């Protein structure tokens, strides 16, 4: 189940990211064919990493939970590191309330999802 959920999350993330990367390459002056080629090559690096990870992790299944912690915390770090510049300005009361609302909503969704998995 963890694998299916992870795969769906990655697909939901990768499609808009790949489209965005393709557009960046087009705006950088690449032809459509060249942009598609370089986008595909960079995407294959993720596949190669997945295959290498499969063969490295396979023999050590007991380490899997710890590897998931490292992987997920890396994603969280990147997300927070990208957001820090936006967090340096003061928010109005309305913006603060809105952020707290969405934070609470996100936490509630996670809690509901956790109860469904166990």
MOPAC internal coordinates of N, CA, C and O (Angstrom, degrees):
PM7 1SCF
backbone

  N    0.0000 0     0.00 0     0.00 0    0    0    0
  C    1.4556 1     0.00 0     0.00 0    1    0    0
  C    1.5258 1   111.52 1     0.00 0    2    1    0
  O    1.2310 1   120.35 1   140.09 1    3    2    1
  N    1.3268 1   116.95 1   -39.91 1    3    2    1
  C    1.4590 1   119.99 1  -179.99 1    5    3    2
  C    1.5180 1   109.99 1   -61.67 1    6    5    3
  O    1.2310 1   120.44 1   140.94 1    7    6    5
  N    1.3274 1   116.76 1   -39.06 1    7    6    5
  C    1.4576 1   120.69 1  -179.66 1    9    7    6
  C    1.5161 1   112.52 1   -64.35 1   10    9    7
  O    1.2310 1   120.39 1   138.99 1   11   10    9
  N    1.3340 1   116.85 1   -41.01 1   11   10    9
  C    1.4666 1   120.71 1  -179.80 1   13   11   10
  C    1.5220 1   110.45 1   -66.77 1   14   13   11
  O    1.2310 1   120.43 1   134.06 1   15   14   13
  N    1.3197 1   116.78 1   -45.94 1   15   14   13
  C    1.4685 1   120.61 1   179.62 1   17   15   14
  C    1.5196 1   110.20 1   -62.84 1   18   17   15
  O    1.2310 1   120.49 1   137.53 1   19   18   17
  N    1.3269 1   116.68 1   -42.47 1   19   18   17
  C    1.4597 1   120.58 1   179.18 1   21   19   18
  C    1.5229 1   110.68 1   -63.57 1   22   21   19
  O    1.2310 1   120.26 1   136.13 1   23   22   21
  N    1.3231 1   117.11 1   -43.87 1   23   22   21
  C    1.4646 1   120.64 1   179.40 1   25   23   22
  C    1.5231 1   111.19 1   -61.39 1   26   25   23
  O    1.2310 1   120.14 1   136.69 1   27   26   25
  N    1.3317 1   117.34 1   -43.31 1   27   26   25
  C    1.4700 1   120.26 1   178.96 1   29   27   26
  C    1.5251 1   111.36 1   -64.54 1   30   29   27
  O    1.2310 1   120.33 1   140.08 1   31   30   29
  N    1.3223 1   116.97 1   -39.92 1   31   30   29
  C    1.4641 1   120.15 1   178.59 1   33   31   30
  C    1.5208 1   110.79 1   -64.98 1   34   33   31
  O    1.2310 1   120.44 1   139.16 1   35   34   33
  N    1.3135 1   116.76 1   -40.84 1   35   34   33
  C    1.4679 1   120.06 1   179.78 1   37   35   34
  C    1.5202 1   110.31 1   -66.82 1   38   37   35
  O    1.2310 1   120.11 1   138.05 1   39   38   37
  N    1.3275 1   117.40 1   -41.95 1   39   38   37
  C    1.4671 1   120.31 1   178.42 1   41   39   38
  C    1.5223 1   110.44 1   -62.34 1   42   41   39
  O    1.2310 1   120.40 1   135.86 1   43   42   41
  N    1.3301 1   116.85 1   -44.14 1   43   42   41
  C    1.4679 1   120.54 1   179.69 1   45   43   42
  C    1.5208 1   111.15 1   -62.35 1   46   45   43
  O    1.2310 1   120.43 1   150.36 1   47   46   45
  N    1.3104 1   116.78 1   -29.64 1   47   46   45
  C    1.4651 1   120.99 1   179.15 1   49   47   46
  C    1.5243 1   111.05 1   -83.33 1   50   49   47
  O    1.2310 1   120.20 1   138.95 1   51   50   49
  N    1.3128 1   117.22 1   -41.05 1   51   50   49
  C    1.4581 1   121.43 1  -171.13 1   53   51   50
  C    1.5232 1   113.81 1   -71.18 1   54   53   51
  O    1.2310 1   119.74 1   142.98 1   55   54   53
  N    1.3168 1   118.11 1   -37.02 1   55   54   53
  C    1.4669 1   119.18 1  -176.30 1   57   55   54
  C    1.5255 1   111.28 1   -59.90 1   58   57   55
  O    1.2310 1   118.81 1   125.75 1   59   58   57
  N    1.3415 1   119.87 1   -54.25 1   59   58   57
  C    1.4654 1   117.64 1   178.46 1   61   59   58
  C    1.5261 1   112.63 1   -65.76 1   62   61   59
  O    1.2310 1   120.12 1   148.76 1   63   62   61
  N    1.3185 1   117.39 1   -31.24 1   63   62   61
  C    1.4627 1   119.13 1   179.24 1   65   63   62
  C    1.5219 1   110.66 1   -66.43 1   66   65   63
  O    1.2310 1   120.11 1   135.89 1   67   66   65
  N    1.3214 1   117.40 1   -44.11 1   67   66   65
  C    1.4619 1   120.32 1  -179.77 1   69   67   66
  C    1.5254 1   111.38 1   -65.73 1   70   69   67
  O    1.2310 1   120.43 1   141.40 1   71   70   69
  N    1.3213 1   116.78 1   -38.60 1   71   70   69
  C    1.4698 1   119.82 1   175.94 1   73   71   70
  C    1.5246 1   109.60 1   -62.75 1   74   73   71
  O    1.2310 1   120.57 1   136.67 1   75   74   73
  N    1.3275 1   116.52 1   -43.33 1   75   74   73
  C    1.4632 1   120.86 1   177.94 1   77   75   74
  C    1.5163 1   112.06 1   -62.45 1   78   77   75
  O    1.2310 1   120.34 1   136.74 1   79   78   77
  N    1.3323 1   116.95 1   -43.26 1   79   78   77
  C    1.4664 1   120.45 1   177.86 1   81   79   78
  C    1.5272 1   110.72 1   -61.87 1   82   81   79
  O    1.2310 1   120.69 1   138.48 1   83   82   81
  N    1.3172 1   116.29 1   -41.52 1   83   82   81
  C    1.4663 1   121.47 1   179.13 1   85   83   82
  C    1.5273 1   110.47 1   -60.97 1   86   85   83
  O    1.2310 1   120.62 1   136.07 1   87   86   85
  N    1.3192 1   116.41 1   -43.93 1   87   86   85
  C    1.4686 1   120.47 1   179.86 1   89   87   86
  C    1.5212 1   110.95 1   -65.91 1   90   89   87
  O    1.2310 1   120.16 1   140.93 1   91   90   89
  N    1.3322 1   117.31 1   -39.07 1   91   90   89
  C    1.4692 1   120.51 1   177.06 1   93   91   90
  C    1.5246 1   109.77 1   -60.69 1   94   93   91
  O    1.2310 1   120.20 1   136.33 1   95   94   93
  N    1.3264 1   117.22 1   -43.67 1   95   94   93
  C    1.4628 1   120.18 1   179.03 1   97   95   94
  C    1.5293 1   111.26 1   -64.41 1   98   97   95
  O    1.2310 1   120.37 1   139.69 1   99   98   97
  N    1.3266 1   116.90 1   -40.31 1   99   98   97
  C    1.4696 1   119.68 1   176.84 1  101   99   98
  C    1.5203 1   110.94 1   -62.06 1  102  101   99
  O    1.2310 1   120.44 1   136.07 1  103  102  101
  N    1.3309 1   116.77 1   -43.93 1  103  102  101
  C    1.4657 1   120.70 1   179.58 1  105  103  102
  C    1.5246 1   112.14 1   -67.99 1  106  105  103
  O    1.2310 1   120.29 1   158.60 1  107  106  105
  N    1.3298 1   117.04 1   -21.40 1  107  106  105
  C    1.4640 1   120.94 1   177.42 1  109  107  106
  C    1.5258 1   111.45 1   -81.97 1  110  109  107
  O    1.2310 1   120.39 1   178.24 1  111  110  109
  N    1.3311 1   116.85 1    -1.76 1  111  110  109
  C    1.4508 1   120.36 1   176.06 1  113  111  110
  C    1.5184 1   114.82 1   102.71 1  114  113  111
  O    1.2310 1   119.79 1  -176.06 1  115  114  113
  N    1.3181 1   118.00 1     3.94 1  115  114  113
  C    1.4561 1   120.43 1   177.80 1  117  115  114
  C    1.5261 1   109.02 1   -71.25 1  118  117  115
  O    1.2310 1   120.75 1   -32.65 1  119  118  117
  N    1.3395 1   116.17 1   147.35 1  119  118  117
  C    1.4647 1   119.14 1   172.08 1  121  119  118
  C    1.5274 1   107.67 1   -71.06 1  122  121  119
  O    1.2310 1   120.66 1   -14.52 1  123  122  121
  N    1.3207 1   116.34 1   165.48 1  123  122  121
  C    1.4699 1   119.30 1  -179.72 1  125  123  122
  C    1.5278 1   111.12 1   -59.60 1  126  125  123
  O    1.2310 1   120.77 1   135.52 1  127  126  125
  N    1.3223 1   116.14 1   -44.48 1  127  126  125
  C    1.4669 1   120.01 1  -178.41 1  129  127  126
  C    1.5295 1   110.92 1   -65.09 1  130  129  127
  O    1.2310 1   120.41 1   136.29 1  131  130  129
  N    1.3277 1   116.81 1   -43.71 1  131  130  129
  C    1.4704 1   120.42 1  -179.21 1  133  131  130
  C    1.5300 1   110.68 1   -66.80 1  134  133  131
  O    1.2310 1   120.25 1   139.08 1  135  134  133
  N    1.3266 1   117.14 1   -40.92 1  135  134  133
  C    1.4672 1   120.59 1   178.14 1  137  135  134
  C    1.5228 1   110.25 1   -63.07 1  138  137  135
  O    1.2310 1   120.21 1   137.36 1  139  138  137
  N    1.3209 1   117.20 1   -42.64 1  139  138  137
  C    1.4624 1   120.93 1   178.60 1  141  139  138
  C    1.5267 1   110.87 1   -63.88 1  142  141  139
  O    1.2310 1   120.64 1   138.55 1  143  142  141
  N    1.3366 1   116.38 1   -41.45 1  143  142  141
  C    1.4618 1   120.58 1   179.25 1  145  143  142
  C    1.5281 1   111.21 1   -61.20 1  146  145  143
  O    1.2310 1   120.28 1   128.39 1  147  146  145
  N    1.3299 1   117.07 1   -51.61 1  147  146  145
  C    1.4614 1   120.09 1  -178.18 1  149  147  146
  C    1.5281 1   111.82 1   -66.38 1  150  149  147
  O    1.2310 1   120.41 1   146.39 1  151  150  149
  N    1.3057 1   116.83 1   -33.61 1  151  150  149
  C    1.4639 1   120.22 1   176.86 1  153  151  150
  C    1.5296 1   110.01 1   -66.39 1  154  153  151
  O    1.2310 1   120.33 1   138.64 1  155  154  153
  N    1.3253 1   116.97 1   -41.36 1  155  154  153
  C    1.4652 1   120.76 1   178.98 1  157  155  154
  C    1.5253 1   111.01 1   -66.74 1  158  157  155
  O    1.2310 1   120.25 1   138.04 1  159  158  157
  N    1.3275 1   117.12 1   -41.96 1  159  158  157
  C    1.4670 1   120.45 1   179.54 1  161  159  158
  C    1.5257 1   110.57 1   -62.67 1  162  161  159
  O    1.2310 1   120.37 1   137.23 1  163  162  161
  N    1.3250 1   116.90 1   -42.77 1  163  162  161
  C    1.4677 1   118.69 1   179.27 1  165  163  162
  C    1.5307 1   110.71 1   -66.98 1  166  165  163
  O    1.2310 1   120.03 1   146.55 1  167  166  165
  N    1.3208 1   117.54 1   -33.45 1  167  166  165
  C    1.4606 1   120.57 1   176.76 1  169  167  166
  C    1.5188 1   112.49 1   -68.53 1  170  169  167
  O    1.2310 1   120.41 1   147.28 1  171  170  169
  N    1.3275 1   116.82 1   -32.72 1  171  170  169
  C    1.4649 1   120.27 1   178.68 1  173  171  170
  C    1.5255 1   111.79 1   -68.47 1  174  173  171
  O    1.2310 1   120.28 1   156.35 1  175  174  173
  N    1.3184 1   117.08 1   -23.65 1  175  174  173
  C    1.4655 1   119.76 1   176.16 1  177  175  174
  C    1.5277 1   109.98 1   -62.22 1  178  177  175
  O    1.2310 1   120.10 1   143.19 1  179  178  177
  N    1.3233 1   117.41 1   -36.81 1  179  178  177
  C    1.4680 1   120.96 1   177.76 1  181  179  178
  C    1.5268 1   110.45 1   -66.49 1  182  181  179
  O    1.2310 1   120.48 1   141.08 1  183  182  181
  N    1.3233 1   116.68 1   -38.92 1  183  182  181
  C    1.4657 1   120.39 1   178.05 1  185  183  182
  C    1.5278 1   109.74 1   -64.55 1  186  185  183
  O    1.2310 1   120.72 1   135.73 1  187  186  185
  N    1.3310 1   116.24 1   -44.27 1  187  186  185
  C    1.4678 1   119.94 1   178.30 1  189  187  186
  C    1.5259 1   110.45 1   -60.61 1  190  189  187
  O    1.2310 1   120.34 1   138.32 1  191  190  189
  N    1.3242 1   116.95 1   -41.68 1  191  190  189
  C    1.4649 1   120.59 1   177.37 1  193  191  190
  C    1.5137 1   111.91 1   -62.94 1  194  193  191
  O    1.2310 1   120.23 1   141.35 1  195  194  193
  N    1.3189 1   117.17 1   -38.65 1  195  194  193
  C    1.4611 1   121.00 1   177.35 1  197  195  194
  C    1.5185 1   112.32 1   -64.30 1  198  197  195
  O    1.2310 1   120.74 1   138.80 1  199  198  197
  N    1.3179 1   116.20 1   -41.20 1  199  198  197
  C    1.4686 1   120.03 1   179.17 1  201  199  198
  C    1.5285 1   110.48 1   -66.29 1  202  201  199
  O    1.2310 1   120.62 1   134.19 1  203  202  201
  N    1.3269 1   116.43 1   -45.81 1  203  202  201
  C    1.4681 1   120.07 1   177.69 1  205  203  202
  C    1.5281 1   109.89 1   -60.43 1  206  205  203
  O    1.2310 1   120.49 1   135.32 1  207  206  205
  N    1.3258 1   116.67 1   -44.68 1  207  206  205
  C    1.4612 1   120.44 1   178.47 1  209  207  206
  C    1.5153 1   112.46 1   -60.12 1  210  209  207
  O    1.2310 1   120.41 1   140.48 1  211  210  209
  N    1.3169 1   116.83 1   -39.52 1  211  210  209
  C    1.4689 1   121.04 1   179.16 1  213  211  210
  C    1.5229 1   110.92 1   -59.82 1  214  213  211
  O    1.2310 1   120.73 1   134.43 1  215  214  213
  N    1.3275 1   116.20 1   -45.57 1  215  214  213
  C    1.4604 1   119.24 1  -177.83 1  217  215  214
  C    1.5263 1   112.69 1   -74.93 1  218  217  215
  O    1.2310 1   120.12 1   151.46 1  219  218  217
  N    1.3166 1   117.38 1   -28.54 1  219  218  217
  C    1.4665 1   119.93 1   178.23 1  221  219  218
  C    1.5245 1   110.30 1   -76.78 1  222  221  219
  O    1.2310 1   120.06 1   136.13 1  223  222  221
  N    1.3237 1   117.48 1   -43.87 1  223  222  221
  C    1.4638 1   121.36 1  -176.04 1  225  223  222
  C    1.5278 1   111.37 1   -77.17 1  226  225  223
  O    1.2310 1   119.81 1   149.11 1  227  226  225
  N    1.3100 1   117.96 1   -30.89 1  227  226  225
  C    1.4601 1   121.95 1  -176.49 1  229  227  226
  C    1.5207 1   114.70 1   -45.52 1  230  229  227
  O    1.2310 1   119.59 1   127.35 1  231  230  229
  N    1.3270 1   118.38 1   -52.65 1  231  230  229
  C    1.4663 1   119.04 1  -178.13 1  233  231  230
  C    1.5337 1   114.29 1   -68.58 1  234  233  231
  O    1.2310 1   119.91 1   162.34 1  235  234  233
  N    1.3189 1   117.77 1   -17.66 1  235  234  233
  C    1.4626 1   120.95 1  -175.84 1  237  235  234
  C    1.5229 1   110.85 1  -119.00 1  238  237  235
  O    1.2310 1   120.24 1  -119.28 1  239  238  237
  N    1.3072 1   117.16 1    60.72 1  239  238  237
  C    1.4622 1   121.87 1  -177.52 1  241  239  238
  C    1.5208 1   112.84 1   -59.37 1  242  241  239
  O    1.2310 1   119.96 1   149.51 1  243  242  241
  N    1.3254 1   117.67 1   -30.49 1  243  242  241
  C    1.4643 1   119.75 1  -178.80 1  245  243  242
  C    1.5282 1   112.08 1   -67.84 1  246  245  243
  O    1.2310 1   119.70 1   161.92 1  247  246  245
  N    1.3226 1   118.17 1   -18.08 1  247  246  245
  C    1.4653 1   121.06 1   177.99 1  249  247  246
  C    1.5238 1   112.71 1   -86.04 1  250  249  247
  O    1.2310 1   120.39 1   171.94 1  251  250  249
  N    1.3227 1   116.87 1    -8.06 1  251  250  249
  C    1.4632 1   121.29 1  -174.22 1  253  251  250
  C    1.5277 1   113.53 1   -53.71 1  254  253  251
  O    1.2310 1   118.56 1   132.89 1  255  254  253
  N    1.3391 1   120.35 1   -47.11 1  255  254  253
  C    1.4748 1   119.05 1   179.47 1  257  255  254
  C    1.5292 1   112.70 1   -59.39 1  258  257  255
  O    1.2310 1   120.25 1   142.53 1  259  258  257
  N    1.3199 1   117.13 1   -37.47 1  259  258  257
  C    1.4605 1   120.43 1  -179.56 1  261  259  258
  C    1.5292 1   111.23 1   -71.10 1  262  261  259
  O    1.2310 1   120.91 1   143.12 1  263  262  261
  N    1.3343 1   115.86 1   -36.88 1  263  262  261
  C    1.4600 1   119.32 1   176.53 1  265  263  262
  C    1.5267 1   111.05 1   -66.33 1  266  265  263
  O    1.2310 1   120.35 1   144.00 1  267  266  265
  N    1.3340 1   116.94 1   -36.00 1  267  266  265
  C    1.4665 1   120.11 1   175.87 1  269  267  266
  C    1.5249 1   110.98 1   -63.50 1  270  269  267
  O    1.2310 1   120.41 1   141.57 1  271  270  269
  N    1.3312 1   116.82 1   -38.43 1  271  270  269
  C    1.4673 1   120.44 1   177.84 1  273  271  270
  C    1.5234 1   110.07 1   -62.75 1  274  273  271
  O    1.2310 1   120.19 1   135.10 1  275  274  273
  N    1.3243 1   117.24 1   -44.90 1  275  274  273
  C    1.4659 1   120.72 1   179.67 1  277  275  274
  C    1.5248 1   110.25 1   -63.46 1  278  277  275
  O    1.2310 1   120.28 1   135.14 1  279  278  277
  N    1.3308 1   117.08 1   -44.86 1  279  278  277
  C    1.4624 1   120.47 1  -178.91 1  281  279  278
  C    1.5252 1   111.44 1   -64.24 1  282  281  279
  O    1.2310 1   120.25 1   133.58 1  283  282  281
  N    1.3261 1   117.12 1   -46.42 1  283  282  281
  C    1.4663 1   119.43 1  -177.77 1  285  283  282
  C    1.5210 1   111.31 1   -68.91 1  286  285  283
  O    1.2310 1   120.05 1   142.36 1  287  286  285
  N    1.3249 1   117.52 1   -37.64 1  287  286  285
  C    1.4657 1   118.56 1   178.66 1  289  287  286
  C    1.5217 1   110.89 1   -68.56 1  290  289  287
  O    1.2310 1   120.12 1   150.59 1  291  290  289
  N    1.3262 1   117.38 1   -29.41 1  291  290  289
  C    1.4669 1   119.95 1   175.43 1  293  291  290
  C    1.5229 1   110.53 1   -65.55 1  294  293  291
  O    1.2310 1   120.46 1   138.04 1  295  294  293
  N    1.3362 1   116.72 1   -41.96 1  295  294  293
  C    1.4607 1   120.34 1   176.85 1  297  295  294
  C    1.5291 1   110.79 1   -62.26 1  298  297  295
  O    1.2310 1   120.71 1   137.04 1  299  298  297
  N    1.3221 1   116.25 1   -42.96 1  299  298  297
  C    1.4662 1   120.21 1   179.83 1  301  299  298
  C    1.5226 1   110.21 1   -63.70 1  302  301  299
  O    1.2310 1   120.08 1   137.82 1  303  302  301
  N    1.3340 1   117.46 1   -42.18 1  303  302  301
  C    1.4627 1   120.63 1   179.36 1  305  303  302
  C    1.5253 1   110.90 1   -59.82 1  306  305  303
  O    1.2310 1   120.42 1   133.49 1  307  306  305
  N    1.3235 1   116.80 1   -46.51 1  307  306  305
  C    1.4651 1   119.92 1  -179.59 1  309  307  306
  C    1.5209 1   110.37 1   -61.49 1  310  309  307
  O    1.2310 1   120.17 1   136.24 1  311  310  309
  N    1.3270 1   117.28 1   -43.76 1  311  310  309
  C    1.4674 1   120.52 1   179.71 1  313  311  310
  C    1.5198 1   110.98 1   -61.72 1  314  313  311
  O    1.2310 1   120.22 1   134.89 1  315  314  313
  N    1.3258 1   117.18 1   -45.11 1  315  314  313
  C    1.4659 1   120.55 1  -178.69 1  317  315  314
  C    1.5220 1   110.51 1   -68.91 1  318  317  315
  O    1.2310 1   119.99 1   138.94 1  319  318  317
  N    1.3335 1   117.62 1   -41.06 1  319  318  317
  C    1.4574 1   120.84 1  -179.23 1  321  319  318
  C    1.5282 1   110.79 1   -62.48 1  322  321  319
  O    1.2310 1   120.40 1   144.13 1  323  322  321
  N    1.3236 1   116.85 1   -35.87 1  323  322  321
  C    1.4651 1   120.00 1   177.79 1  325  323  322
  C    1.5201 1   111.79 1   -72.02 1  326  325  323
  O    1.2310 1   120.00 1   151.48 1  327  326  325
  N    1.3242 1   117.61 1   -28.52 1  327  326  325
  C    1.4602 1   121.16 1  -176.51 1  329  327  326
  C    1.5247 1   113.40 1   -87.02 1  330  329  327
  O    1.2310 1   119.59 1   161.51 1  331  330  329
  N    1.3142 1   118.38 1   -18.49 1  331  330  329
  C    1.4634 1   120.68 1  -173.03 1  333  331  330
  C    1.5286 1   112.96 1   -55.52 1  334  333  331
  O    1.2310 1   118.12 1   136.53 1  335  334  333
  N    1.3290 1   121.19 1   -43.47 1  335  334  333
  C    1.4743 1   118.16 1   179.05 1  337  335  334
  C    1.5307 1   112.91 1   -57.20 1  338  337  335
  O    1.2310 1   119.84 1   143.68 1  339  338  337
  N    1.3236 1   117.91 1   -36.32 1  339  338  337
  C    1.4584 1   120.37 1   179.19 1  341  339  338
  C    1.5200 1   111.70 1   -73.34 1  342  341  339
  O    1.2310 1   119.79 1   159.89 1  343  342  341
  N    1.3206 1   118.01 1   -20.11 1  343  342  341
  C    1.4562 1   120.92 1  -177.80 1  345  343  342
  C    1.5249 1   112.74 1   -84.34 1  346  345  343
  O    1.2310 1   120.00 1   176.54 1  347  346  345
  N    1.3217 1   117.61 1    -3.46 1  347  346  345
  C    1.4599 1   120.76 1  -175.58 1  349  347  346
  C    1.5280 1   113.64 1   -82.31 1  350  349  347
  O    1.2310 1   119.10 1   168.96 1  351  350  349
  N    1.3195 1   119.31 1   -11.04 1  351  350  349
  C    1.4664 1   119.85 1  -179.31 1  353  351  350
  C    1.5307 1   110.17 1   -99.44 1  354  353  351
  O    1.2310 1   121.07 1   -24.72 1  355  354  353
  N    1.3120 1   115.56 1   155.28 1  355  354  353
  C    1.4724 1   121.13 1  -179.29 1  357  355  354
  C    1.5225 1   109.91 1   -74.64 1  358  357  355
  O    1.2310 1   121.74 1   -35.53 1  359  358  357
  N    1.3164 1   114.28 1   144.47 1  359  358  357
  C    1.4564 1   120.62 1   178.43 1  361  359  358
  C    1.5196 1   109.95 1  -104.48 1  362  361  359
  O    1.2310 1   121.42 1   -28.67 1  363  362  361
  N    1.3045 1   114.88 1   151.33 1  363  362  361
  C    1.4602 1   119.08 1   172.39 1  365  363  362
  C    1.5248 1   108.00 1   -75.06 1  366  365  363
  O    1.2310 1   120.62 1   -12.99 1  367  366  365
  N    1.3177 1   116.42 1   167.01 1  367  366  365
  C    1.4620 1   120.58 1   178.37 1  369  367  366
  C    1.5288 1   110.42 1   -59.55 1  370  369  367
  O    1.2310 1   120.55 1   139.28 1  371  370  369
  N    1.3265 1   116.55 1   -40.72 1  371  370  369
  C    1.4618 1   120.86 1  -179.82 1  373  371  370
  C    1.5338 1   110.70 1   -62.53 1  374  373  371
  O    1.2310 1   120.06 1   136.96 1  375  374  373
  N    1.3317 1   117.48 1   -43.04 1  375  374  373
  C    1.4634 1   120.92 1   179.10 1  377  375  374
  C    1.5337 1   111.16 1   -65.85 1  378  377  375
  O    1.2310 1   120.71 1   140.99 1  379  378  377
  N    1.3321 1   116.25 1   -39.01 1  379  378  377
  C    1.4624 1   120.64 1   178.83 1  381  379  378
  C    1.5202 1   110.90 1   -63.88 1  382  381  379
  O    1.2310 1   120.48 1   134.87 1  383  382  381
  N    1.3257 1   116.68 1   -45.13 1  383  382  381
  C    1.4680 1   120.85 1   178.94 1  385  383  382
  C    1.5293 1   110.06 1   -62.38 1  386  385  383
  O    1.2310 1   120.41 1   138.11 1  387  386  385
  N    1.3259 1   116.83 1   -41.89 1  387  386  385
  C    1.4674 1   120.30 1   179.38 1  389  387  386
  C    1.5262 1   110.70 1   -62.87 1  390  389  387
  O    1.2310 1   120.26 1   136.66 1  391  390  389
  N    1.3299 1   117.12 1   -43.34 1  391  390  389
  C    1.4642 1   119.66 1   179.45 1  393  391  390
  C    1.5223 1   111.47 1   -64.64 1  394  393  391
  O    1.2310 1   120.39 1   138.11 1  395  394  393
  N    1.3234 1   116.86 1   -41.89 1  395  394  393
  C    1.4630 1   120.02 1   178.39 1  397  395  394
  C    1.5279 1   111.11 1   -64.17 1  398  397  395
  O    1.2310 1   120.70 1   141.77 1  399  398  397
  N    1.3345 1   116.26 1   -38.23 1  399  398  397
  C    1.4634 1   120.29 1   177.41 1  401  399  398
  C    1.5285 1   110.44 1   -60.63 1  402  401  399
  O    1.2310 1   120.34 1   130.99 1  403  402  401
  N    1.3372 1   116.95 1   -49.01 1  403  402  401
  C    1.4593 1   120.02 1  -177.80 1  405  403  402
  C    1.5234 1   111.63 1   -69.34 1  406  405  403
  O    1.2310 1   119.99 1   146.75 1  407  406  405
  N    1.3213 1   117.62 1   -33.25 1  407  406  405
  C    1.4571 1   120.46 1   174.51 1  409  407  406
  C    1.5268 1   110.21 1   -62.71 1  410  409  407
  O    1.2310 1   120.62 1   133.41 1  411  410  409
  N    1.3213 1   116.42 1   -46.59 1  411  410  409
  C    1.4632 1   120.95 1   177.79 1  413  411  410
  C    1.5142 1   112.12 1   -62.89 1  414  413  411
  O    1.2310 1   120.31 1   140.27 1  415  414  413
  N    1.3244 1   117.00 1   -39.73 1  415  414  413
  C    1.4612 1   121.05 1   177.87 1  417  415  414
  C    1.5254 1   110.34 1   -62.62 1  418  417  415
  O    1.2310 1   120.70 1   136.07 1  419  418  417
  N    1.3263 1   116.26 1   -43.93 1  419  418  417
  C    1.4658 1   120.24 1   178.11 1  421  419  418
  C    1.5139 1   112.14 1   -61.94 1  422  421  419
  O    1.2310 1   120.55 1   136.59 1  423  422  421
  N    1.3227 1   116.55 1   -43.41 1  423  422  421
  C    1.4637 1   120.36 1   177.85 1  425  423  422
  C    1.5257 1   111.17 1   -63.02 1  426  425  423
  O    1.2310 1   120.36 1   139.38 1  427  426  425
  N    1.3258 1   116.92 1   -40.62 1  427  426  425
  C    1.4659 1   120.52 1   178.85 1  429  427  426
  C    1.5261 1   110.76 1   -63.31 1  430  429  427
  O    1.2310 1   120.22 1   139.09 1  431  430  429
  N    1.3190 1   117.19 1   -40.91 1  431  430  429
  C    1.4681 1   120.80 1   178.71 1  433  431  430
  C    1.5242 1   110.36 1   -62.68 1  434  433  431
  O    1.2310 1   120.56 1   136.80 1  435  434  433
  N    1.3319 1   116.53 1   -43.20 1  435  434  433
  C    1.4637 1   120.09 1   178.82 1  437  435  434
  C    1.5222 1   110.50 1   -62.77 1  438  437  435
  O    1.2310 1   120.20 1   136.57 1  439  438  437
  N    1.3311 1   117.22 1   -43.43 1  439  438  437
  C    1.4642 1   120.10 1   179.79 1  441  439  438
  C    1.5239 1   111.64 1   -63.28 1  442  441  439
  O    1.2310 1   120.12 1   137.97 1  443  442  441
  N    1.3232 1   117.38 1   -42.03 1  443  442  441
  C    1.4656 1   120.50 1   177.91 1  445  443  442
  C    1.5279 1   109.90 1   -64.59 1  446  445  443
  O    1.2310 1   120.46 1   137.51 1  447  446  445
  N    1.3242 1   116.72 1   -42.49 1  447  446  445
  C    1.4688 1   119.86 1   179.30 1  449  447  446
  C    1.5212 1   110.97 1   -63.14 1  450  449  447
  O    1.2310 1   120.22 1   141.61 1  451  450  449
  N    1.3183 1   117.19 1   -38.39 1  451  450  449
  C    1.4665 1   120.27 1   179.61 1  453  451  450
  C    1.5217 1   111.66 1   -65.05 1  454  453  451
  O    1.2310 1   120.27 1   142.98 1  455  454  453
  N    1.3202 1   117.08 1   -37.02 1  455  454  453
  C    1.4656 1   118.95 1   179.91 1  457  455  454
  C    1.5242 1   110.95 1   -68.93 1  458  457  455
  O    1.2310 1   120.21 1   153.45 1  459  458  457
  N    1.3210 1   117.20 1   -26.55 1  459  458  457
  C    1.4624 1   120.77 1   179.94 1  461  459  458
  C    1.5221 1   112.06 1   -78.12 1  462  461  459
  O    1.2310 1   120.11 1   157.06 1  463  462  461
  N    1.3334 1   117.40 1   -22.94 1  463  462  461
  C    1.4594 1   120.59 1  -177.65 1  465  463  462
  C    1.5177 1   112.80 1   -83.84 1  466  465  463
  O    1.2310 1   119.82 1   160.72 1  467  466  465
  N    1.3239 1   117.94 1   -19.28 1  467  466  465
  C    1.4678 1   120.09 1  -174.85 1  469  467  466
  C    1.5021 1   111.13 1  -107.04 1  470  469  467
  O    1.2310 1   120.10 1   180.00 1  471  470  469

